[in-house]
Amino acid sequence: MVTSPIQQPISVLPTAPGDLRALARATGGPRWRERLLTDLDPVRRGFTEHVRVTEGPGGHYADLVRAAPRLHRGVRLLVAEHAAILAALAALQHTVRLPGASAAQVRARTVDLLRALDRHRRHGADLLWEAYQADLGGED
């Protein structure tokens, strides 16, 4: 088990999952496109902050790999997911701004984003579990 004091990533992933799921239903009523774009701003800011505190030489992921080098592959996966989530956010914002985009297209992009965020949360939780709970043997 890793026993060094690795600082766990701060939960800066955007908003609660229920709030994000509300984005998928936000395609109705007057000015829904403007509301959705406004609602996406804190999601983008929160995720950008998450990337800032986890990546890079001084980020949480670097601390994790220094303490448990076996987790390098999992950390690389999380970093790759960051790029995919930022791309999903950009695609959703682009689709919302397209005058001809239907509500169904916007919902599909929103679902893509939600799935990517959910997958990232699960992978992050699995990696932390492996770092802190995995029994590597050698101890009685």
N, CA, C and O atoms as a MOPAC input file, in Angstrom:
PM7 MOZYME 1SCF
protein

 N      0.85100 1    -1.17100 1     0.00000 1
 C      0.00000 1     0.00000 1     0.00000 1
 C      0.89600 1     1.23300 1     0.00000 1
 O      1.90100 1     1.26400 1     0.71100 1
 N      0.55400 1     2.22700 1    -0.77100 1
 C      1.27500 1     3.48900 1    -0.77500 1
 C      0.92500 1     4.22000 1     0.50900 1
 O     -0.24700 1     4.47600 1     0.78300 1
 N      1.93100 1     4.55300 1     1.29200 1
 C      1.64300 1     5.21100 1     2.56500 1
 C      2.17300 1     6.63300 1     2.62500 1
 O      1.94600 1     7.33200 1     3.61300 1
 N      2.87700 1     7.07700 1     1.58700 1
 C      3.36100 1     8.45800 1     1.60800 1
 C      2.19200 1     9.40800 1     1.45500 1
 O      1.17100 1     9.05900 1     0.86300 1
 N      2.34000 1    10.61100 1     1.99000 1
 C      1.20600 1    11.55500 1     1.96400 1
 C      1.01700 1    12.20500 1     0.60600 1
 O      1.35300 1    13.37400 1     0.42200 1
 N      0.48600 1    11.46400 1    -0.33500 1
 C      0.17100 1    12.03000 1    -1.64500 1
 C     -1.07300 1    12.87000 1    -1.46800 1
 O     -2.07900 1    12.40000 1    -0.93500 1
 N     -1.00900 1    14.07900 1    -1.90300 1
 C     -2.17500 1    14.95200 1    -1.77900 1
 C     -3.19600 1    14.54100 1    -2.83300 1
 O     -2.89600 1    14.54700 1    -4.02600 1
 N     -4.38500 1    14.19000 1    -2.40200 1
 C     -5.42000 1    13.77900 1    -3.33700 1
 C     -5.89000 1    14.98600 1    -4.13900 1
 O     -5.95200 1    16.09900 1    -3.61500 1
 N     -6.22300 1    14.76500 1    -5.41400 1
 C     -6.69600 1    15.88000 1    -6.23200 1
 C     -7.91800 1    16.55600 1    -5.61200 1
 O     -8.84900 1    15.90000 1    -5.14500 1
 N     -7.88300 1    17.85600 1    -5.62400 1
 C     -9.01800 1    18.64200 1    -5.14400 1
 C    -10.16500 1    18.43200 1    -6.11300 1
 O     -9.96200 1    18.37300 1    -7.32500 1
 N    -11.34000 1    18.32400 1    -5.58800 1
 C    -12.49800 1    18.11100 1    -6.44700 1
 C    -12.90200 1    19.42600 1    -7.08900 1
 O    -13.69900 1    20.18700 1    -6.54100 1
 N    -12.34100 1    19.67500 1    -8.24900 1
 C    -12.72000 1    20.88600 1    -8.97500 1
 C    -13.41700 1    20.52500 1   -10.28400 1
 O    -13.62600 1    21.37900 1   -11.14600 1
 N    -13.76900 1    19.25800 1   -10.41700 1
 C    -14.55800 1    18.91600 1   -11.58800 1
 C    -15.86900 1    19.68400 1   -11.49600 1
 O    -16.41500 1    19.84200 1   -10.40400 1
 N    -16.37000 1    20.15500 1   -12.60400 1
 C    -17.46800 1    21.10700 1   -12.60000 1
 C    -18.77300 1    20.57900 1   -12.03200 1
 O    -19.19800 1    19.47200 1   -12.35900 1
 N    -19.37500 1    21.33500 1   -11.22100 1
 C    -20.71800 1    21.16400 1   -10.67300 1
 C    -21.08300 1    19.72700 1   -10.34000 1
 O    -20.34500 1    18.79400 1   -10.65400 1
 N    -22.19000 1    19.57100 1    -9.72200 1
 C    -22.68200 1    18.24700 1    -9.34600 1
 C    -23.22400 1    17.54100 1   -10.57900 1
 O    -23.71400 1    18.19100 1   -11.50200 1
 N    -23.13900 1    16.21000 1   -10.60000 1
 C    -23.63900 1    15.48400 1   -11.76900 1
 C    -25.09500 1    15.81000 1   -12.09000 1
 O    -25.45300 1    15.87700 1   -13.26600 1
 N    -25.93100 1    16.01300 1   -11.10000 1
 C    -27.33000 1    16.35600 1   -11.35800 1
 C    -27.45400 1    17.67800 1   -12.08500 1
 O    -28.30700 1    17.83500 1   -12.95900 1
 N    -26.59600 1    18.64400 1   -11.72300 1
 C    -26.61400 1    19.93700 1   -12.40500 1
 C    -26.19700 1    19.78600 1   -13.85700 1
 O    -26.76800 1    20.42400 1   -14.74100 1
 N    -25.20100 1    18.94200 1   -14.10400 1
 C    -24.77100 1    18.72700 1   -15.48200 1
 C    -25.84500 1    18.02100 1   -16.28800 1
 O    -26.05600 1    18.33300 1   -17.46000 1
 N    -26.51900 1    17.07500 1   -15.66400 1
 C    -27.58500 1    16.38100 1   -16.39100 1
 C    -28.71200 1    17.35100 1   -16.75400 1
 O    -29.41200 1    17.15700 1   -17.74800 1
 N    -28.87600 1    18.37500 1   -15.95200 1
 C    -29.87500 1    19.38600 1   -16.27700 1
 C    -29.51600 1    20.08300 1   -17.58800 1
 O    -30.40200 1    20.54900 1   -18.30500 1
 N    -28.22400 1    20.15600 1   -17.90300 1
 C    -27.81800 1    20.75800 1   -19.17200 1
 C    -28.42000 1    19.98900 1   -20.34300 1
 O    -28.81100 1    20.58200 1   -21.34800 1
 N    -28.49100 1    18.67900 1   -20.21100 1
 C    -29.02000 1    17.86100 1   -21.30000 1
 C    -30.50100 1    18.11000 1   -21.53300 1
 O    -31.00900 1    17.86500 1   -22.62700 1
 N    -31.19500 1    18.59600 1   -20.51300 1
 C    -32.63100 1    18.86700 1   -20.64300 1
 C    -32.91100 1    20.34000 1   -20.93300 1
 O    -34.07000 1    20.73800 1   -21.04400 1
 N    -31.87400 1    21.13900 1   -21.05500 1
 C    -32.03500 1    22.59600 1   -21.14300 1
 C    -32.37000 1    23.08000 1   -22.54200 1
 O    -32.10700 1    24.23800 1   -22.86300 1
 N    -32.93200 1    22.24700 1   -23.36900 1
 C    -33.19000 1    22.64100 1   -24.75100 1
 C    -34.66500 1    22.90900 1   -24.98000 1
 O    -35.31100 1    22.25800 1   -25.80100 1
 N    -35.18000 1    23.86400 1   -24.25100 1
 C    -36.57000 1    24.22600 1   -24.44400 1
 C    -36.81900 1    25.62800 1   -23.95000 1
 O    -36.03900 1    26.16800 1   -23.16500 1
 N    -37.87800 1    26.20500 1   -24.39600 1
 C    -38.23300 1    27.54300 1   -23.96100 1
 C    -37.45400 1    28.60500 1   -24.70900 1
 O    -36.55400 1    28.30700 1   -25.49500 1
 N    -37.81900 1    29.85000 1   -24.44900 1
 C    -37.14200 1    30.95000 1   -25.13700 1
 C    -35.71100 1    31.10000 1   -24.63600 1
 O    -35.43100 1    30.90500 1   -23.45300 1
 N    -34.84800 1    31.43400 1   -25.51100 1
 C    -33.44400 1    31.75400 1   -25.20900 1
 C    -32.68100 1    30.59100 1   -24.55700 1
 O    -31.74200 1    30.81200 1   -23.79200 1
 N    -33.09100 1    29.35500 1   -24.86400 1
 C    -32.41900 1    28.21700 1   -24.24600 1
 C    -30.97000 1    28.12000 1   -24.66700 1
 O    -30.13700 1    27.66600 1   -23.88200 1
 N    -30.64300 1    28.53100 1   -25.87900 1
 C    -29.25100 1    28.47300 1   -26.33100 1
 C    -28.36600 1    29.40800 1   -25.49700 1
 O    -27.26800 1    29.02900 1   -25.08700 1
 N    -28.84400 1    30.61400 1   -25.25200 1
 C    -28.07400 1    31.56600 1   -24.44900 1
 C    -27.90600 1    31.05700 1   -23.01500 1
 O    -26.83300 1    31.17700 1   -22.42400 1
 N    -28.97900 1    30.49000 1   -22.47000 1
 C    -28.89700 1    29.94400 1   -21.10000 1
 C    -27.90500 1    28.79300 1   -21.02700 1
 O    -27.12800 1    28.68600 1   -20.07900 1
 N    -27.94100 1    27.94200 1   -22.03000 1
 C    -27.03100 1    26.80300 1   -22.03200 1
 C    -25.58400 1    27.26700 1   -22.12900 1
 O    -24.71800 1    26.74700 1   -21.42500 1
 N    -25.31500 1    28.23600 1   -22.99100 1
 C    -23.94500 1    28.76400 1   -23.08300 1
 C    -23.50900 1    29.37600 1   -21.75500 1
 O    -22.36800 1    29.19100 1   -21.33000 1
 N    -24.40200 1    30.09700 1   -21.10500 1
 C    -24.09100 1    30.67900 1   -19.79500 1
 C    -23.82700 1    29.57800 1   -18.76500 1
 O    -22.89600 1    29.67900 1   -17.96600 1
 N    -24.64300 1    28.53700 1   -18.78800 1
 C    -24.47000 1    27.43100 1   -17.84400 1
 C    -23.18300 1    26.65000 1   -18.09500 1
 O    -22.64700 1    26.03000 1   -17.17700 1
 N    -22.68700 1    26.67600 1   -19.32600 1
 C    -21.45200 1    25.96000 1   -19.63500 1
 C    -20.20200 1    26.69800 1   -19.13900 1
 O    -19.15400 1    26.07800 1   -18.95900 1
 N    -20.30100 1    28.00400 1   -18.91800 1
 C    -19.12500 1    28.76100 1   -18.46300 1
 C    -18.51700 1    28.20200 1   -17.18000 1
 O    -17.30700 1    27.98000 1   -17.14500 1
 N    -19.29700 1    27.96300 1   -16.12400 1
 C    -18.67000 1    27.40500 1   -14.92000 1
 C    -18.14100 1    25.98500 1   -15.12600 1
 O    -17.20400 1    25.57100 1   -14.44500 1
 N    -18.72800 1    25.24500 1   -16.04900 1
 C    -18.23200 1    23.90400 1   -16.35100 1
 C    -16.82900 1    24.02500 1   -16.94400 1
 O    -15.90600 1    23.32400 1   -16.53000 1
 N    -16.68300 1    24.91800 1   -17.91400 1
 C    -15.37100 1    25.10500 1   -18.55400 1
 C    -14.35800 1    25.63300 1   -17.53600 1
 O    -13.22700 1    25.14700 1   -17.48600 1
 N    -14.74200 1    26.60700 1   -16.73500 1
 C    -13.81000 1    27.16000 1   -15.73600 1
 C    -13.40500 1    26.09800 1   -14.72000 1
 O    -12.22800 1    25.96700 1   -14.38300 1
 N    -14.37800 1    25.34800 1   -14.24100 1
 C    -14.08200 1    24.30500 1   -13.26400 1
 C    -13.17400 1    23.23200 1   -13.82300 1
 O    -12.25600 1    22.76800 1   -13.14800 1
 N    -13.43100 1    22.84200 1   -15.05400 1
 C    -12.59300 1    21.79600 1   -15.63400 1
 C    -11.19400 1    22.32000 1   -15.93900 1
 O    -10.21300 1    21.59600 1   -15.77100 1
 N    -11.09500 1    23.55200 1   -16.37800 1
 C     -9.78200 1    24.15100 1   -16.62000 1
 C     -8.98000 1    24.19500 1   -15.32600 1
 O     -7.77700 1    23.93400 1   -15.33500 1
 N     -9.62600 1    24.51800 1   -14.22500 1
 C     -8.95600 1    24.52100 1   -12.91900 1
 C     -8.53500 1    23.10600 1   -12.53500 1
 O     -7.43800 1    22.90500 1   -12.01400 1
 N     -9.39000 1    22.13900 1   -12.78700 1
 C     -9.04200 1    20.73900 1   -12.51800 1
 C     -7.77100 1    20.35400 1   -13.27200 1
 O     -6.87000 1    19.74700 1   -12.69300 1
 N     -7.69300 1    20.69800 1   -14.54400 1
 C     -6.50400 1    20.39000 1   -15.35100 1
 C     -5.28800 1    21.08700 1   -14.76300 1
 O     -4.21600 1    20.48900 1   -14.67700 1
 N     -5.43800 1    22.34100 1   -14.35700 1
 C     -4.31500 1    23.10700 1   -13.81400 1
 C     -3.73500 1    22.46300 1   -12.55700 1
 O     -2.51500 1    22.38900 1   -12.41000 1
 N     -4.59400 1    21.99400 1   -11.64900 1
 C     -4.07600 1    21.44600 1   -10.38800 1
 C     -3.62900 1    19.99800 1   -10.51000 1
 O     -2.94000 1    19.49800 1    -9.62200 1
 N     -3.99800 1    19.31900 1   -11.57200 1
 C     -3.60700 1    17.91600 1   -11.69200 1
 C     -2.42200 1    17.69000 1   -12.61600 1
 O     -1.60800 1    16.80300 1   -12.35900 1
 N     -2.30300 1    18.46900 1   -13.68500 1
 C     -1.23900 1    18.24600 1   -14.66500 1
 C      0.00100 1    19.07000 1   -14.34500 1
 O     -0.01700 1    19.95900 1   -13.49400 1
 N      1.07700 1    18.74500 1   -15.05500 1
 C      2.30900 1    19.51700 1   -14.95000 1
 C      3.23300 1    19.01100 1   -13.85500 1
 O      2.85600 1    18.16300 1   -13.04600 1
 N      4.45000 1    19.54500 1   -13.84100 1
 C      5.46100 1    19.06700 1   -12.89800 1
 C      5.07300 1    19.25000 1   -11.43200 1
 O      5.50200 1    18.46300 1   -10.58800 1
 N      4.29000 1    20.24500 1   -11.11600 1
 C      3.88400 1    20.47000 1    -9.73700 1
 C      2.46900 1    20.01700 1    -9.44100 1
 O      1.94200 1    20.29900 1    -8.36500 1
 N      1.84300 1    19.31400 1   -10.38500 1
 C      0.45400 1    18.90400 1   -10.21600 1
 C      0.30900 1    17.63300 1    -9.40200 1
 O      1.28500 1    16.94800 1    -9.09600 1
 N     -0.93300 1    17.33900 1    -9.05900 1
 C     -1.23200 1    16.15900 1    -8.25300 1
 C     -0.82000 1    14.86500 1    -8.94700 1
 O     -0.37700 1    13.92300 1    -8.29000 1
 N     -0.96200 1    14.81300 1   -10.26300 1
 C     -0.59000 1    13.59300 1   -10.97400 1
 C      0.91300 1    13.33600 1   -10.86200 1
 O      1.33100 1    12.19100 1   -10.69500 1
 N      1.71500 1    14.37400 1   -10.95100 1
 C      3.16700 1    14.20600 1   -10.81700 1
 C      3.50800 1    13.66800 1    -9.42900 1
 O      4.35500 1    12.78400 1    -9.29400 1
 N      2.85200 1    14.19800 1    -8.40100 1
 C      3.06600 1    13.69500 1    -7.04000 1
 C      2.70100 1    12.21600 1    -6.95500 1
 O      3.41100 1    11.42800 1    -6.32900 1
 N      1.62300 1    11.86000 1    -7.56900 1
 C      1.15300 1    10.48100 1    -7.54100 1
 C      2.15800 1     9.54500 1    -8.19900 1
 O      2.47100 1     8.48500 1    -7.65600 1
 N      2.66100 1     9.93100 1    -9.36100 1
 C      3.60700 1     9.08200 1   -10.09100 1
 C      4.94500 1     9.00500 1    -9.35800 1
 O      5.59200 1     7.95800 1    -9.36700 1
 N      5.36900 1    10.10600 1    -8.72100 1
 C      6.61700 1    10.05800 1    -7.94600 1
 C      6.50800 1     9.05100 1    -6.80100 1
 O      7.45400 1     8.31400 1    -6.52300 1
 N      5.37300 1     9.02600 1    -6.15200 1
 C      5.18400 1     8.12400 1    -5.02000 1
 C      4.86000 1     6.69500 1    -5.46700 1
 O      5.17400 1     5.73700 1    -4.76000 1
 N      4.24600 1     6.55400 1    -6.61500 1
 C      3.83100 1     5.22900 1    -7.10200 1
 C      4.03500 1     5.16300 1    -8.61400 1
 O      3.07600 1     5.30500 1    -9.37300 1
 N      5.27900 1     4.94700 1    -9.06100 1
 C      5.56900 1     4.95100 1   -10.50700 1
 C      4.72000 1     3.97100 1   -11.31200 1
 O      4.52600 1     4.17100 1   -12.51100 1
 N      4.21700 1     2.92700 1   -10.68100 1
 C      3.40400 1     1.94400 1   -11.40500 1
 C      2.11200 1     2.56000 1   -11.94400 1
 O      1.44600 1     1.96500 1   -12.79200 1
 N      1.75900 1     3.74300 1   -11.45500 1
 C      0.50800 1     4.38900 1   -11.86800 1
 C      0.68200 1     5.31300 1   -13.07800 1
 O     -0.25700 1     5.99800 1   -13.48200 1
 N      1.87900 1     5.32500 1   -13.64600 1
 C      2.16800 1     6.24000 1   -14.76400 1
 C      1.18000 1     6.05500 1   -15.92800 1
 O      0.69400 1     7.03600 1   -16.49100 1
 N      0.89000 1     4.82300 1   -16.27800 1
 C     -0.02700 1     4.57000 1   -17.40000 1
 C     -1.42400 1     5.13900 1   -17.09900 1
 O     -2.04700 1     5.74900 1   -17.96700 1
 N     -1.90400 1     4.94000 1   -15.88400 1
 C     -3.21200 1     5.46800 1   -15.50700 1
 C     -3.24600 1     6.98800 1   -15.53700 1
 O     -4.24900 1     7.58500 1   -15.92600 1
 N     -2.15900 1     7.60600 1   -15.13000 1
 C     -2.08000 1     9.06700 1   -15.16500 1
 C     -2.08300 1     9.55200 1   -16.61000 1
 O     -2.73100 1    10.54900 1   -16.93000 1
 N     -1.36400 1     8.85500 1   -17.47800 1
 C     -1.37500 1     9.23700 1   -18.90300 1
 C     -2.78600 1     9.15800 1   -19.47400 1
 O     -3.17900 1    10.00100 1   -20.28000 1
 N     -3.54300 1     8.15800 1   -19.06400 1
 C     -4.93500 1     8.02600 1   -19.51200 1
 C     -5.76300 1     9.22900 1   -19.04800 1
 O     -6.53900 1     9.78600 1   -19.82400 1
 N     -5.59700 1     9.62500 1   -17.79000 1
 C     -6.35400 1    10.77100 1   -17.27500 1
 C     -6.00400 1    12.05400 1   -18.02200 1
 O     -6.88500 1    12.86100 1   -18.31800 1
 N     -4.72800 1    12.24400 1   -18.32700 1
 C     -4.30900 1    13.44100 1   -19.07100 1
 C     -4.91600 1    13.42400 1   -20.47400 1
 O     -5.35800 1    14.45900 1   -20.97000 1
 N     -4.93800 1    12.25900 1   -21.11000 1
 C     -5.56100 1    12.15300 1   -22.43900 1
 C     -7.05500 1    12.45500 1   -22.35800 1
 O     -7.62300 1    13.06300 1   -23.26500 1
 N     -7.68100 1    12.02800 1   -21.27200 1
 C     -9.10100 1    12.32200 1   -21.10100 1
 C     -9.34200 1    13.82000 1   -20.95000 1
 O    -10.38300 1    14.32300 1   -21.37200 1
 N     -8.40000 1    14.53300 1   -20.35800 1
 C     -8.55100 1    15.98800 1   -20.25100 1
 C     -8.73400 1    16.59600 1   -21.63400 1
 O     -9.62200 1    17.42200 1   -21.84700 1
 N     -7.88900 1    16.18300 1   -22.57000 1
 C     -7.99000 1    16.71400 1   -23.93800 1
 C     -9.33400 1    16.35200 1   -24.56600 1
 O     -9.94400 1    17.17500 1   -25.24800 1
 N     -9.79100 1    15.13300 1   -24.33700 1
 C    -11.07200 1    14.70400 1   -24.90800 1
 C    -12.24300 1    15.49000 1   -24.31200 1
 O    -13.18700 1    15.83600 1   -25.02200 1
 N    -12.17800 1    15.76700 1   -23.02200 1
 C    -13.25800 1    16.52100 1   -22.37300 1
 C    -13.26000 1    17.96300 1   -22.85100 1
 O    -14.32300 1    18.52800 1   -23.10700 1
 N    -12.09000 1    18.56200 1   -22.97300 1
 C    -12.03200 1    19.93600 1   -23.49100 1
 C    -12.56200 1    19.99000 1   -24.92400 1
 O    -13.22300 1    20.95700 1   -25.30400 1
 N    -12.27600 1    18.96300 1   -25.71500 1
 C    -12.80100 1    18.90100 1   -27.08600 1
 C    -14.32400 1    18.73400 1   -27.07400 1
 O    -15.01900 1    19.33900 1   -27.88900 1
 N    -14.84100 1    17.91900 1   -26.15700 1
 C    -16.29400 1    17.73600 1   -26.05900 1
 C    -16.97500 1    19.03700 1   -25.63800 1
 O    -18.05100 1    19.36600 1   -26.13800 1
 N    -16.35800 1    19.76700 1   -24.72900 1
 C    -16.89800 1    21.08200 1   -24.32300 1
 C    -16.92900 1    22.03900 1   -25.50800 1
 O    -17.93200 1    22.71200 1   -25.75000 1
 N    -15.83000 1    22.09500 1   -26.23900 1
 C    -15.75500 1    22.99700 1   -27.39500 1
 C    -16.78100 1    22.59400 1   -28.45600 1
 O    -17.42200 1    23.45800 1   -29.05500 1
 N    -16.93900 1    21.29600 1   -28.69000 1
 C    -17.91500 1    20.82800 1   -29.68700 1
 C    -19.33400 1    21.18600 1   -29.27000 1
 O    -20.14800 1    21.58500 1   -30.10300 1
 N    -19.63000 1    21.04400 1   -27.98700 1
 C    -20.96200 1    21.41100 1   -27.50400 1
 C    -21.20500 1    22.90800 1   -27.67600 1
 O    -22.25600 1    23.31300 1   -28.17100 1
 N    -20.25100 1    23.71900 1   -27.27500 1
 C    -20.41900 1    25.16900 1   -27.42700 1
 C    -20.58200 1    25.55500 1   -28.89200 1
 O    -21.40000 1    26.41300 1   -29.22500 1
 N    -19.81500 1    24.93100 1   -29.75300 1
 C    -19.91700 1    25.21700 1   -31.18500 1
 C    -21.30900 1    24.84100 1   -31.71000 1
 O    -21.92800 1    25.60300 1   -32.45300 1
 N    -21.78700 1    23.66800 1   -31.31600 1
 C    -23.09600 1    23.21000 1   -31.77900 1
 C    -24.21200 1    24.13200 1   -31.28800 1
 O    -25.13600 1    24.45000 1   -32.03700 1
 N    -24.12200 1    24.55800 1   -30.02500 1
 C    -25.14800 1    25.45400 1   -29.47500 1
 C    -25.20200 1    26.75100 1   -30.28100 1
 O    -26.27700 1    27.31300 1   -30.48900 1
 N    -24.04800 1    27.21900 1   -30.72800 1
 C    -23.98800 1    28.49900 1   -31.45800 1
 C    -24.44400 1    28.38300 1   -32.91800 1
 O    -24.73300 1    29.39300 1   -33.56000 1
 N    -24.50700 1    27.15700 1   -33.44000 1
 C    -24.93900 1    26.98400 1   -34.83000 1
 C    -26.43600 1    27.23000 1   -34.93100 1
 O    -27.21500 1    26.53400 1   -34.27900 1
 N    -26.85800 1    28.20400 1   -35.73200 1
 C    -28.28800 1    28.50700 1   -35.82100 1
 C    -29.12600 1    27.32700 1   -36.30800 1
 O    -30.28100 1    27.18700 1   -35.90600 1
 N    -28.57100 1    26.49400 1   -37.15200 1
 C    -29.34000 1    25.38000 1   -37.69900 1
 C    -29.29100 1    24.11200 1   -36.86200 1
 O    -29.92700 1    23.11900 1   -37.21400 1
 N    -28.54500 1    24.12600 1   -35.75600 1
 C    -28.42500 1    22.91400 1   -34.94000 1
 C    -29.73400 1    22.65100 1   -34.19800 1
 O    -30.32100 1    23.55600 1   -33.60500 1
 N    -30.16800 1    21.42400 1   -34.24100 1
 C    -31.41600 1    21.07100 1   -33.56600 1
 C    -31.16600 1    20.82400 1   -32.07900 1
 O    -30.02900 1    20.65800 1   -31.63700 1
 N    -32.24900 1    20.80600 1   -31.33300 1
 C    -32.15400 1    20.49500 1   -29.90700 1
 C    -31.59700 1    19.08500 1   -29.71600 1
 O    -30.85100 1    18.83600 1   -28.76900 1
 N    -31.95300 1    18.17200 1   -30.60200 1
 C    -31.44800 1    16.79500 1   -30.50300 1
 C    -29.93000 1    16.75100 1   -30.69600 1
 O    -29.23900 1    15.99400 1   -30.01500 1
 N    -29.41400 1    17.55500 1   -31.61700 1
 C    -27.96400 1    17.60200 1   -31.82300 1
 C    -27.26200 1    18.17200 1   -30.58400 1
 O    -26.21200 1    17.68000 1   -30.17200 1
 N    -27.84800 1    19.19700 1   -30.00900 1
 C    -27.26100 1    19.79100 1   -28.80300 1
 C    -27.30800 1    18.78400 1   -27.65900 1
 O    -26.33500 1    18.64200 1   -26.91800 1
 N    -28.42200 1    18.09000 1   -27.50900 1
 C    -28.52500 1    17.07300 1   -26.45700 1
 C    -27.48600 1    15.97600 1   -26.65700 1
 O    -26.88200 1    15.51300 1   -25.68900 1
 N    -27.27400 1    15.55800 1   -27.89700 1
 C    -26.28900 1    14.49900 1   -28.17700 1
 C    -24.88700 1    14.95000 1   -27.77200 1
 O    -24.12800 1    14.18100 1   -27.18200 1
 N    -24.54900 1    16.19300 1   -28.08900 1
 C    -23.22800 1    16.72600 1   -27.68700 1
 C    -23.12300 1    16.82300 1   -26.16800 1
 O    -22.06800 1    16.56400 1   -25.59000 1
 N    -24.22000 1    17.19500 1   -25.53800 1
 C    -24.23400 1    17.29600 1   -24.07300 1
 C    -24.02200 1    15.92100 1   -23.45300 1
 O    -23.26700 1    15.77900 1   -22.49200 1
 N    -24.67900 1    14.92700 1   -23.99400 1
 C    -24.51900 1    13.55700 1   -23.49400 1
 C    -23.07100 1    13.09300 1   -23.69300 1
 O    -22.51400 1    12.42500 1   -22.82200 1
 N    -22.46400 1    13.43800 1   -24.81800 1
 C    -21.05500 1    13.10300 1   -25.03800 1
 C    -20.18000 1    13.69400 1   -23.92900 1
 O    -19.30300 1    13.01800 1   -23.39100 1
 N    -20.43000 1    14.94700 1   -23.60000 1
 C    -19.66800 1    15.61100 1   -22.53700 1
 C    -19.89700 1    14.92700 1   -21.19400 1
 O    -18.94800 1    14.66100 1   -20.45800 1
 N    -21.14900 1    14.64600 1   -20.87900 1
 C    -21.46400 1    14.00100 1   -19.60300 1
 C    -20.81000 1    12.63100 1   -19.48800 1
 O    -20.30100 1    12.27000 1   -18.42800 1
 N    -20.82300 1    11.87800 1   -20.56500 1
 C    -20.18100 1    10.55700 1   -20.54300 1
 C    -18.67100 1    10.68700 1   -20.33000 1
 O    -18.07900 1     9.92800 1   -19.56300 1
 N    -18.06000 1    11.64900 1   -21.01000 1
 C    -16.61300 1    11.84600 1   -20.85800 1
 C    -16.26900 1    12.25700 1   -19.42600 1
 O    -15.29000 1    11.77300 1   -18.85800 1
 N    -17.06900 1    13.14600 1   -18.84500 1
 C    -16.82000 1    13.56300 1   -17.45700 1
 C    -17.03100 1    12.40400 1   -16.48700 1
 O    -16.24900 1    12.22500 1   -15.55400 1
 N    -18.06900 1    11.62900 1   -16.69800 1
 C    -18.33800 1    10.49100 1   -15.82600 1
 C    -17.20900 1     9.46700 1   -15.91400 1
 O    -16.74700 1     8.95900 1   -14.89300 1
 N    -16.76900 1     9.17000 1   -17.11900 1
 C    -15.67000 1     8.22500 1   -17.32000 1
 C    -14.40400 1     8.73500 1   -16.62000 1
 O    -13.68500 1     7.96400 1   -15.98300 1
 N    -14.14400 1    10.02000 1   -16.74200 1
 C    -12.95200 1    10.61800 1   -16.12800 1
 C    -13.03100 1    10.51900 1   -14.60000 1
 O    -12.03700 1    10.19600 1   -13.95000 1
 N    -14.17000 1    10.78800 1   -14.04100 1
 C    -14.33200 1    10.66600 1   -12.58300 1
 C    -14.08700 1     9.23700 1   -12.12500 1
 O    -13.39700 1     9.00700 1   -11.13200 1
 N    -14.65200 1     8.27800 1   -12.85000 1
 C    -14.46000 1     6.87200 1   -12.47800 1
 C    -13.00100 1     6.46100 1   -12.59000 1
 O    -12.47100 1     5.79900 1   -11.69900 1
 N    -12.34600 1     6.85200 1   -13.68700 1
 C    -10.93800 1     6.50600 1   -13.84700 1
 C    -10.07400 1     7.15800 1   -12.77400 1
 O     -9.14300 1     6.53600 1   -12.26200 1
 N    -10.37800 1     8.40500 1   -12.43500 1
 C     -9.64000 1     9.07700 1   -11.36800 1
 C     -9.83500 1     8.39100 1   -10.02900 1
 O     -8.88000 1     8.20700 1    -9.27500 1
 N    -11.07000 1     8.01100 1    -9.73300 1
 C    -11.34900 1     7.30900 1    -8.47500 1
 C    -10.65500 1     5.94900 1    -8.44100 1
 O    -10.11500 1     5.55200 1    -7.40900 1
 N    -10.66900 1     5.24100 1    -9.56100 1
 C     -9.98700 1     3.94400 1    -9.62600 1
 C     -8.49000 1     4.10200 1    -9.39400 1
 O     -7.87500 1     3.30100 1    -8.69000 1
 N     -7.91000 1     5.13900 1    -9.98900 1
 C     -6.47200 1     5.36400 1    -9.82500 1
 C     -6.13200 1     5.69700 1    -8.37700 1
 O     -5.14100 1     5.20000 1    -7.84100 1
 N     -6.93800 1     6.52400 1    -7.74900 1
 C     -6.69500 1     6.83200 1    -6.33600 1
 C     -6.87300 1     5.59400 1    -5.46700 1
 O     -6.11100 1     5.39000 1    -4.52200 1
 N     -7.85100 1     4.78000 1    -5.77000 1
 C     -8.02700 1     3.54500 1    -5.02200 1
 C     -6.77800 1     2.67800 1    -5.15600 1
 O     -6.27000 1     2.13700 1    -4.17400 1
 N     -6.30000 1     2.55900 1    -6.37900 1
 C     -5.10500 1     1.75400 1    -6.60900 1
 C     -3.90800 1     2.32700 1    -5.85800 1
 O     -3.09900 1     1.57500 1    -5.31500 1
 N     -3.79300 1     3.63000 1    -5.82500 1
 C     -2.65900 1     4.26300 1    -5.14500 1
 C     -2.69800 1     4.03900 1    -3.64600 1
 O     -1.66400 1     3.78700 1    -3.02800 1
 N     -3.86400 1     4.12800 1    -3.06400 1
 C     -3.96900 1     4.11000 1    -1.60700 1
 C     -4.40200 1     2.77400 1    -1.03100 1
 O     -4.12000 1     2.49500 1     0.13500 1
 N     -5.07000 1     1.94800 1    -1.80200 1
 C     -5.63600 1     0.72600 1    -1.24800 1
 C     -5.01000 1    -0.55300 1    -1.77800 1
 O     -5.16200 1    -1.60900 1    -1.16300 1
 N     -4.31800 1    -0.48500 1    -2.89200 1
 C     -3.76900 1    -1.69500 1    -3.46900 1
 C     -2.72100 1    -2.29600 1    -2.54700 1
 O     -1.79600 1    -1.61200 1    -2.10900 1
 N     -2.87300 1    -3.55000 1    -2.26500 1
 C     -1.91300 1    -4.25100 1    -1.41400 1
 C     -0.84000 1    -4.83700 1    -2.31600 1
 O     -1.10500 1    -5.73600 1    -3.11300 1
 N      0.37800 1    -4.31800 1    -2.18100 1
 C      1.48300 1    -4.77400 1    -3.01900 1
 C      2.23600 1    -5.93000 1    -2.35500 1
 O      3.20200 1    -6.43700 1    -2.92500 1
 N      1.81700 1    -6.34900 1    -1.18000 1
 C      2.47000 1    -7.45000 1    -0.49300 1
 C      3.70500 1    -6.99600 1     0.25200 1
 O      4.07400 1    -5.82200 1     0.20900 1
 N      4.33700 1    -7.92400 1     0.93000 1
 C      5.57600 1    -7.60500 1     1.63300 1
 C      5.34800 1    -7.10600 1     3.04700 1
 O      6.30400 1    -6.97200 1     3.81100 1
 N      4.12100 1    -6.82900 1     3.41200 1
 C      3.82200 1    -6.37500 1     4.75900 1
 C      2.99900 1    -7.44300 1     5.46300 1
 O      2.21500 1    -8.15400 1     4.83300 1
 N      3.17900 1    -7.54700 1     6.74200 1
 C      2.37200 1    -8.50900 1     7.51700 1
 C      1.24500 1    -7.81200 1     8.20800 1
 O      0.45900 1    -8.45100 1     8.90600 1

